[in-house]
Amino acid sequence: MPLLPQRRHSESDGDFARRRARFTFFTLAVLLPATIWLFALSEAIWVRILPLEGTVFLLASALFGGLLASTPVITLVFLLLTVWYGVESVFMPRTRSTPLLDKLIVGSGLLVWFAPTLALVAGAGRAILTGSIAFSRPQRVYFLETDPIAFWQSIGFFLIVAAALAYPSWHYWRNKFGRTAQSA
């Protein structure tokens, strides 16, 4: 049995992508609360696993650790699949027009695609406003007053990484909006 829905007979590309987006969205709607619940109750679950001994402890702790490691990754994958199929469905022919939903999908798609870039630019802006920038590994804090060269190098690093992350997103969306402008 396939994980994602399969194409129906004589179904348009846009309808098929929208149906896949709907399926991944509902799966995400189940996975996200389950992941949050698992992490919220992780201490209570671990307290029940801790007194176990031997093979039972090994299996229970391995299962628990596997769930803690895999559920956020699987949830993120379904979020990205939802955005991917949703955005693709907007730019493909469909049997029914949904302009308001299309705008919502494109807006959320833009937000997800450019979120890492926006976070890095916001971090650089906050560092400039506060006059300090901190890194966790290795533990470093650079202040504009005491170490301006390292401070501005760190700001430059943030902006270079932001540009490197923005380029694939820009390339993807440029093709999407270019296709819309050409077809109009």
C-alpha positions, -999 to 999 in steps of 0.1 A, spaced: 0 0 0 15 33 -10 21 60 16 6 89 -5 -26 88 -25 -23 77 -61 -36 94 -92 -72 87 -101 -83 80 -137 -85 113 -157 -76 135 -127 -58 167 -136 -23 174 -123 -35 203 -100 -63 182 -85 -40 153 -78 -14 176 -62 -41 193 -41 -55 159 -30 -20 149 -19 -15 182 -1 -48 176 17 -37 141 27 -3 153 40 -20 182 58 -44 159 77 -15 135 85 5 166 98 -26 176 119 -24 142 136 14 140 139 20 175 153 -2 171 184 12 136 190 48 149 188 40 178 212 22 154 235 52 130 235 76 157 244 53 172 270 50 139 288 85 127 282 95 130 319 64 111 330 71 84 304 108 81 313 99 78 350 79 47 341 107 33 320 135 39 345 126 12 371 125 -15 344 155 -39 342 173 -59 316 160 -65 282 126 -48 289 144 -16 299 166 -18 268 137 -23 245 115 3 262 142 30 263 152 23 227 116 26 216 112 58 236 144 73 223 135 63 187 101 80 191 117 111 205 142 112 176 119 103 148 86 120 154 98 156 150 116 146 118 86 128 104 64 158 113 87 182 96 87 160 65 49 160 63 49 198 68 73 202 38 53 178 17 21 197 25 37 229 14 53 214 -16 21 197 -30 0 227 -20 22 252 -39 25 228 -69 -13 225 -70 -17 263 -73 4 265 -104 -11 234 -122 -44 232 -141 -73 222 -118 -110 216 -124 -121 242 -98 -107 276 -91 -100 286 -54 -84 320 -55 -85 327 -18 -71 293 -8 -45 297 -35 -33 330 -20 -32 314 15 -12 284 1 13 307 -18 17 329 13 24 300 36 47 285 10 67 317 7 69 319 45 81 283 48 106 285 20 121 318 32 118 312 70 155 302 75 166 334 56 142 356 75 154 341 108 190 348 100 183 383 88 163 390 120 191 376 141 216 399 124 192 429 128 187 421 165 225 418 170 230 452 153 203 468 175 216 453 208 253 456 199 262 420 207 260 386 189 262 352 206 271 317 193 264 286 213 291 263 199 318 273 207 304 295 234 312 330 222 297 365 226 310 394 205 303 429 215 304 458 191 321 481 217 349 457 226 354 435 195 340 453 165 359 432 139 346 399 152 312 414 156 309 426 120 324 393 108 297 375 126 270 397 111 285 391 77 285 354 84 248 355 92 240 375 61 261 352 38 244 321 51 210 339 47 218 347 11 230 311 5 197 298 19 176 323 0 191 315 -34 174 281 -39 141 295 -26 143 325 -49 151 302 -78 121 280 -71 97 309 -67 111 328 -96 101 299 -119 67 298 -103 59 334 -107 76 336 -141 53 308 -153 22 326 -140 33 358 -158 40 340 -190 7 321 -190 -14 353 -182 
